[in-house]
């Protein structure tokens, strides 16, 4: 499914992490794919309230949890800088779809990183 939200379609997800050699591009590509799948699900399911949005972001957060092993295998990890960048992109997604009152901590409440 193609992303129809133009703000999202043109967004450089995880931009700061791609600019840092500590984070391997092939793992970041997996993280970017998680965020794009989240956008696709939001567009397909059109959550009507924050609770429905949080249910979708929980699934995406759990996918990031699973990526921790990929980061470690590549000599990296989801540490402070990565946590901040990932959280900012989750908030960007929420706000781009009209959920400007979303709480960033609630968006990623299932995180293990």
Number of C-alpha atoms within 10 A of each C-alpha: 10 10 17 11 13 9 12 17 13 9 12 11 24 20 14 13 17 17 11 10 9 13 19 18 16 13 20 19 14 15 20 20 14 19 24 20 17 22 28 17 17 20 16 11 12 13 17 10 10 17 13 13 21 22 13 19 25 18 15 25 26 16 17 24 16 13 19 18 15 18 18 12 11 15 11 16 20 20 10 10 12 16 15 13 17 24 19 15 20 24 22 19 23 24 13 15 18 10 17 13 10 18 14 16 12 16 23 23 14 18 18 12 14
